[in-house]
Amino acid sequence: MGESLTIHLIIEYLAANASFAYVRRIRYTTGCRTFEGQGVFQADQYYVTIS
């Protein structure tokens, strides 16, 4: 593989002072394919780059 993908996280804050937020949808596009999933990330991580 070896390609870098940028994931746009759509998050929902669990609480006003929460350190973490629940990710309702994770989407990234590679070519003409789009992946969607879910998980938990830090609330200030709106964009994550993976390899």
N, CA, C and O atoms as a CHARMM CRD file, in Angstrom:
* protein
*
  204
    1    1 MET  N      0.84000  -1.17900   0.00000 PROA 1      0.00000
    2    1 MET  CA     0.00000   0.00000   0.00000 PROA 1      0.00000
    3    1 MET  C      0.89500   1.25500   0.00000 PROA 1      0.00000
    4    1 MET  O      1.20300   1.80500  -1.05700 PROA 1      0.00000
    5    2 GLY  N      1.30000   1.69100   1.18500 PROA 2      0.00000
    6    2 GLY  CA     2.25700   2.78300   1.28900 PROA 2      0.00000
    7    2 GLY  C      1.70500   4.16600   1.00300 PROA 2      0.00000
    8    2 GLY  O      2.46900   5.12700   0.91100 PROA 2      0.00000
    9    3 GLU  N      0.40100   4.28500   0.86300 PROA 3      0.00000
   10    3 GLU  CA    -0.16800   5.59800   0.58200 PROA 3      0.00000
   11    3 GLU  C     -0.70000   6.22000   1.86200 PROA 3      0.00000
   12    3 GLU  O     -1.12800   5.51800   2.77800 PROA 3      0.00000
   13    4 SER  N     -0.66700   7.54400   1.91400 PROA 4      0.00000
   14    4 SER  CA    -1.17300   8.24100   3.09300 PROA 4      0.00000
   15    4 SER  C     -2.61900   8.63400   2.86200 PROA 4      0.00000
   16    4 SER  O     -2.98200   9.13700   1.79900 PROA 4      0.00000
   17    5 LEU  N     -3.43400   8.39700   3.86800 PROA 5      0.00000
   18    5 LEU  CA    -4.84800   8.72500   3.75900 PROA 5      0.00000
   19    5 LEU  C     -5.20300   9.72700   4.83800 PROA 5      0.00000
   20    5 LEU  O     -4.71900   9.63100   5.96600 PROA 5      0.00000
   21    6 THR  N     -6.03800  10.67900   4.49800 PROA 6      0.00000
   22    6 THR  CA    -6.51000  11.64100   5.48600 PROA 6      0.00000
   23    6 THR  C     -7.94100  11.29100   5.84500 PROA 6      0.00000
   24    6 THR  O     -8.81100  11.20800   4.97800 PROA 6      0.00000
   25    7 ILE  N     -8.17400  11.08800   7.13500 PROA 7      0.00000
   26    7 ILE  CA    -9.50800  10.73200   7.60000 PROA 7      0.00000
   27    7 ILE  C    -10.16000  11.95800   8.20200 PROA 7      0.00000
   28    7 ILE  O     -9.57900  12.62200   9.06100 PROA 7      0.00000
   29    8 HSD  N    -11.34500  12.25200   7.76100 PROA 8      0.00000
   30    8 HSD  CA   -12.10900  13.34800   8.33800 PROA 8      0.00000
   31    8 HSD  C    -13.03500  12.77100   9.38200 PROA 8      0.00000
   32    8 HSD  O    -13.90000  11.95200   9.07500 PROA 8      0.00000
   33    9 LEU  N    -12.85100  13.20100  10.62100 PROA 9      0.00000
   34    9 LEU  CA   -13.64500  12.66700  11.71300 PROA 9      0.00000
   35    9 LEU  C    -14.81600  13.58900  12.01000 PROA 9      0.00000
   36    9 LEU  O    -14.64300  14.79600  12.18100 PROA 9      0.00000
   37   10 ILE  N    -15.99100  13.01800  12.06900 PROA 10     0.00000
   38   10 ILE  CA   -17.17200  13.76600  12.47300 PROA 10     0.00000
   39   10 ILE  C    -17.46600  13.34800  13.90500 PROA 10     0.00000
   40   10 ILE  O    -17.86300  12.21100  14.16000 PROA 10     0.00000
   41   11 ILE  N    -17.26800  14.27000  14.83400 PROA 11     0.00000
   42   11 ILE  CA   -17.32800  13.88700  16.24100 PROA 11     0.00000
   43   11 ILE  C    -18.52400  14.48900  16.95000 PROA 11     0.00000
   44   11 ILE  O    -19.10400  15.48300  16.51400 PROA 11     0.00000
   45   12 GLU  N    -18.86500  13.86500  18.03900 PROA 12     0.00000
   46   12 GLU  CA   -19.94000  14.35600  18.88200 PROA 12     0.00000
   47   12 GLU  C    -19.39700  14.38900  20.30200 PROA 12     0.00000
   48   12 GLU  O    -18.96500  13.36700  20.83400 PROA 12     0.00000
   49   13 TYR  N    -19.42100  15.56400  20.91100 PROA 13     0.00000
   50   13 TYR  CA   -18.88100  15.68800  22.25300 PROA 13     0.00000
   51   13 TYR  C    -19.78000  14.98200  23.25900 PROA 13     0.00000
   52   13 TYR  O    -21.00000  15.14900  23.25000 PROA 13     0.00000
   53   14 LEU  N    -19.16500  14.20300  24.11400 PROA 14     0.00000
   54   14 LEU  CA   -19.92900  13.49000  25.12900 PROA 14     0.00000
   55   14 LEU  C    -20.36900  14.44300  26.22600 PROA 14     0.00000
   56   14 LEU  O    -21.44500  14.28700  26.80400 PROA 14     0.00000
   57   15 ALA  N    -19.53300  15.42800  26.50900 PROA 15     0.00000
   58   15 ALA  CA   -19.85000  16.42300  27.52800 PROA 15     0.00000
   59   15 ALA  C    -19.02800  17.66400  27.23700 PROA 15     0.00000
   60   15 ALA  O    -18.05600  17.60600  26.48400 PROA 15     0.00000
   61   16 ALA  N    -19.40900  18.77900  27.82400 PROA 16     0.00000
   62   16 ALA  CA   -18.74700  20.04500  27.54600 PROA 16     0.00000
   63   16 ALA  C    -17.26800  19.99600  27.92500 PROA 16     0.00000
   64   16 ALA  O    -16.43500  20.60200  27.25100 PROA 16     0.00000
   65   17 ASN  N    -16.94100  19.28400  28.99200 PROA 17     0.00000
   66   17 ASN  CA   -15.56700  19.22700  29.47200 PROA 17     0.00000
   67   17 ASN  C    -14.91300  17.87900  29.20700 PROA 17     0.00000
   68   17 ASN  O    -13.88200  17.54800  29.79300 PROA 17     0.00000
   69   18 ALA  N    -15.52000  17.11200  28.32400 PROA 18     0.00000
   70   18 ALA  CA   -14.99300  15.77200  28.06300 PROA 18     0.00000
   71   18 ALA  C    -13.67500  15.84100  27.29800 PROA 18     0.00000
   72   18 ALA  O    -13.50700  16.67100  26.40500 PROA 18     0.00000
   73   19 SER  N    -12.76000  14.97600  27.65100 PROA 19     0.00000
   74   19 SER  CA   -11.47500  14.91200  26.96400 PROA 19     0.00000
   75   19 SER  C    -11.58600  14.09400  25.67900 PROA 19     0.00000
   76   19 SER  O    -10.77600  14.24500  24.76400 PROA 19     0.00000
   77   20 PHE  N    -12.58200  13.23900  25.62300 PROA 20     0.00000
   78   20 PHE  CA   -12.76600  12.39900  24.44900 PROA 20     0.00000
   79   20 PHE  C    -14.16600  12.61000  23.88000 PROA 20     0.00000
   80   20 PHE  O    -15.09000  13.02900  24.57700 PROA 20     0.00000
   81   21 ALA  N    -14.28500  12.31200  22.61300 PROA 21     0.00000
   82   21 ALA  CA   -15.58000  12.41800  21.96000 PROA 21     0.00000
   83   21 ALA  C    -15.83100  11.14800  21.16100 PROA 21     0.00000
   84   21 ALA  O    -14.89400  10.49400  20.70500 PROA 21     0.00000
   85   22 TYR  N    -17.07600  10.81400  20.99900 PROA 22     0.00000
   86   22 TYR  CA   -17.43000   9.63100  20.22400 PROA 22     0.00000
   87   22 TYR  C    -17.50200  10.01500  18.74800 PROA 22     0.00000
   88   22 TYR  O    -18.15400  10.99100  18.37900 PROA 22     0.00000
   89   23 VAL  N    -16.83900   9.24900  17.93300 PROA 23     0.00000
   90   23 VAL  CA   -16.82800   9.52800  16.50400 PROA 23     0.00000
   91   23 VAL  C    -18.01100   8.82600  15.85000 PROA 23     0.00000
   92   23 VAL  O    -18.05900   7.59800  15.77200 PROA 23     0.00000
   93   24 ARG  N    -18.96000   9.62500  15.38200 PROA 24     0.00000
   94   24 ARG  CA   -20.14200   9.03500  14.77300 PROA 24     0.00000
   95   24 ARG  C    -19.82400   8.45600  13.39900 PROA 24     0.00000
   96   24 ARG  O    -20.40200   7.45000  12.98900 PROA 24     0.00000
   97   25 ARG  N    -18.91100   9.09400  12.70200 PROA 25     0.00000
   98   25 ARG  CA   -18.57600   8.57400  11.38100 PROA 25     0.00000
   99   25 ARG  C    -17.13300   8.91300  11.03900 PROA 25     0.00000
  100   25 ARG  O    -16.68200  10.04100  11.24100 PROA 25     0.00000
  101   26 ILE  N    -16.43100   7.94600  10.52900 PROA 26     0.00000
  102   26 ILE  CA   -15.08300   8.15500  10.02500 PROA 26     0.00000
  103   26 ILE  C    -15.13600   7.89000   8.52600 PROA 26     0.00000
  104   26 ILE  O    -15.54100   6.81300   8.08800 PROA 26     0.00000
  105   27 ARG  N    -14.72500   8.88000   7.75100 PROA 27     0.00000
  106   27 ARG  CA   -14.76300   8.69400   6.30600 PROA 27     0.00000
  107   27 ARG  C    -13.42600   9.06000   5.68500 PROA 27     0.00000
  108   27 ARG  O    -12.84700  10.09600   6.01500 PROA 27     0.00000
  109   28 TYR  N    -12.94300   8.23300   4.80700 PROA 28     0.00000
  110   28 TYR  CA   -11.83200   8.64400   3.96600 PROA 28     0.00000
  111   28 TYR  C    -12.02600   8.06600   2.58100 PROA 28     0.00000
  112   28 TYR  O    -12.62500   7.00400   2.41100 PROA 28     0.00000
  113   29 THR  N    -11.52000   8.76500   1.61600 PROA 29     0.00000
  114   29 THR  CA   -11.69400   8.34600   0.23800 PROA 29     0.00000
  115   29 THR  C    -10.33900   8.00900  -0.37300 PROA 29     0.00000
  116   29 THR  O     -9.38700   8.78000  -0.25100 PROA 29     0.00000
  117   30 THR  N    -10.26000   6.87800  -1.01500 PROA 30     0.00000
  118   30 THR  CA    -9.05600   6.50800  -1.75400 PROA 30     0.00000
  119   30 THR  C     -9.50100   6.04000  -3.13100 PROA 30     0.00000
  120   30 THR  O    -10.20900   5.04200  -3.26100 PROA 30     0.00000
  121   31 GLY  N     -9.09000   6.75300  -4.13000 PROA 31     0.00000
  122   31 GLY  CA    -9.58000   6.45700  -5.46800 PROA 31     0.00000
  123   31 GLY  C    -11.05400   6.81000  -5.52100 PROA 31     0.00000
  124   31 GLY  O    -11.44100   7.95200  -5.27400 PROA 31     0.00000
  125   32 CYS  N    -11.88300   5.81100  -5.84900 PROA 32     0.00000
  126   32 CYS  CA   -13.32000   6.06400  -5.89800 PROA 32     0.00000
  127   32 CYS  C    -14.03200   5.31700  -4.78100 PROA 32     0.00000
  128   32 CYS  O    -15.25500   5.17700  -4.79000 PROA 32     0.00000
  129   33 ARG  N    -13.24400   4.83600  -3.81100 PROA 33     0.00000
  130   33 ARG  CA   -13.84100   4.08600  -2.71200 PROA 33     0.00000
  131   33 ARG  C    -13.91000   4.94300  -1.46200 PROA 33     0.00000
  132   33 ARG  O    -13.02500   5.76400  -1.21700 PROA 33     0.00000
  133   34 THR  N    -14.94500   4.76000  -0.68100 PROA 34     0.00000
  134   34 THR  CA   -15.10600   5.50100   0.56300 PROA 34     0.00000
  135   34 THR  C    -15.33300   4.51000   1.69100 PROA 34     0.00000
  136   34 THR  O    -16.17200   3.61400   1.59900 PROA 34     0.00000
  137   35 PHE  N    -14.56900   4.69300   2.75200 PROA 35     0.00000
  138   35 PHE  CA   -14.71000   3.83700   3.91800 PROA 35     0.00000
  139   35 PHE  C    -15.44600   4.59000   5.00700 PROA 35     0.00000
  140   35 PHE  O    -15.21700   5.78300   5.20100 PROA 35     0.00000
  141   36 GLU  N    -16.33000   3.90400   5.72000 PROA 36     0.00000
  142   36 GLU  CA   -16.99300   4.51900   6.85700 PROA 36     0.00000
  143   36 GLU  C    -16.90900   3.57300   8.04000 PROA 36     0.00000
  144   36 GLU  O    -17.09000   2.36400   7.89800 PROA 36     0.00000
  145   37 GLY  N    -16.63500   4.12900   9.19700 PROA 37     0.00000
  146   37 GLY  CA   -16.55100   3.32000  10.39400 PROA 37     0.00000
  147   37 GLY  C    -16.81800   4.19100  11.60400 PROA 37     0.00000
  148   37 GLY  O    -17.36900   5.28500  11.47900 PROA 37     0.00000
  149   38 GLN  N    -16.43200   3.71200  12.76900 PROA 38     0.00000
  150   38 GLN  CA   -16.63500   4.50400  13.96600 PROA 38     0.00000
  151   38 GLN  C    -15.61100   4.11700  15.01200 PROA 38     0.00000
  152   38 GLN  O    -15.01500   3.04100  14.94500 PROA 38     0.00000
  153   39 GLY  N    -15.40700   5.00000  15.98100 PROA 39     0.00000
  154   39 GLY  CA   -14.43300   4.73100  17.01800 PROA 39     0.00000
  155   39 GLY  C    -14.39800   5.88400  17.99800 PROA 39     0.00000
  156   39 GLY  O    -15.27900   6.74400  17.99300 PROA 39     0.00000
  157   40 VAL  N    -13.38000   5.89800  18.83700 PROA 40     0.00000
  158   40 VAL  CA   -13.23600   6.96300  19.82100 PROA 40     0.00000
  159   40 VAL  C    -11.86900   7.60300  19.64000 PROA 40     0.00000
  160   40 VAL  O    -10.85000   6.91200  19.61700 PROA 40     0.00000
  161   41 PHE  N    -11.85100   8.90800  19.51300 PROA 41     0.00000
  162   41 PHE  CA   -10.62000   9.65800  19.36300 PROA 41     0.00000
  163   41 PHE  C    -10.65100  10.85600  20.29600 PROA 41     0.00000
  164   41 PHE  O    -11.70300  11.21700  20.82400 PROA 41     0.00000
  165   42 GLN  N     -9.49300  11.47000  20.49500 PROA 42     0.00000
  166   42 GLN  CA    -9.46300  12.69000  21.28700 PROA 42     0.00000
  167   42 GLN  C    -10.28900  13.76100  20.59600 PROA 42     0.00000
  168   42 GLN  O    -10.32400  13.84700  19.36800 PROA 42     0.00000
  169   43 ALA  N    -10.94800  14.57100  21.40300 PROA 43     0.00000
  170   43 ALA  CA   -11.90400  15.53400  20.87800 PROA 43     0.00000
  171   43 ALA  C    -11.25500  16.56800  19.96700 PROA 43     0.00000
  172   43 ALA  O    -11.92100  17.14800  19.10900 PROA 43     0.00000
  173   44 ASP  N     -9.94700  16.80200  20.15100 PROA 44     0.00000
  174   44 ASP  CA    -9.29800  17.81700  19.32200 PROA 44     0.00000
  175   44 ASP  C     -8.68600  17.23900  18.04900 PROA 44     0.00000
  176   44 ASP  O     -8.02700  17.96000  17.30000 PROA 44     0.00000
  177   45 GLN  N     -8.89200  15.96300  17.79800 PROA 45     0.00000
  178   45 GLN  CA    -8.37600  15.36300  16.57500 PROA 45     0.00000
  179   45 GLN  C     -9.47400  15.34400  15.51600 PROA 45     0.00000
  180   45 GLN  O    -10.28500  14.42000  15.45900 PROA 45     0.00000
  181   46 TYR  N     -9.48400  16.37300  14.68500 PROA 46     0.00000
  182   46 TYR  CA   -10.48400  16.41900  13.63300 PROA 46     0.00000
  183   46 TYR  C     -9.97100  15.72800  12.37500 PROA 46     0.00000
  184   46 TYR  O    -10.74600  15.16700  11.60000 PROA 46     0.00000
  185   47 TYR  N     -8.65500  15.77800  12.18500 PROA 47     0.00000
  186   47 TYR  CA    -8.06600  15.13200  11.02300 PROA 47     0.00000
  187   47 TYR  C     -6.93400  14.22700  11.47800 PROA 47     0.00000
  188   47 TYR  O     -6.07900  14.63700  12.26300 PROA 47     0.00000
  189   48 VAL  N     -6.93100  13.01700  10.99300 PROA 48     0.00000
  190   48 VAL  CA    -5.90100  12.05200  11.35800 PROA 48     0.00000
  191   48 VAL  C     -5.29900  11.49500  10.07500 PROA 48     0.00000
  192   48 VAL  O     -6.01900  11.11700   9.15100 PROA 48     0.00000
  193   49 THR  N     -3.98600  11.44800  10.03100 PROA 49     0.00000
  194   49 THR  CA    -3.31600  10.89200   8.86300 PROA 49     0.00000
  195   49 THR  C     -2.74300   9.52700   9.21100 PROA 49     0.00000
  196   49 THR  O     -2.02400   9.37800  10.20000 PROA 49     0.00000
  197   50 ILE  N     -3.06500   8.53300   8.39200 PROA 50     0.00000
  198   50 ILE  CA    -2.53800   7.18700   8.61600 PROA 50     0.00000
  199   50 ILE  C     -1.75100   6.74000   7.40000 PROA 50     0.00000
  200   50 ILE  O     -1.89900   7.30000   6.31300 PROA 50     0.00000
  201   51 SER  N     -0.92600   5.74300   7.58200 PROA 51     0.00000
  202   51 SER  CA    -0.14800   5.22100   6.46700 PROA 51     0.00000
  203   51 SER  C     -0.51300   3.75400   6.23300 PROA 51     0.00000
  204   51 SER  O      0.03300   3.11800   5.33100 PROA 51     0.00000
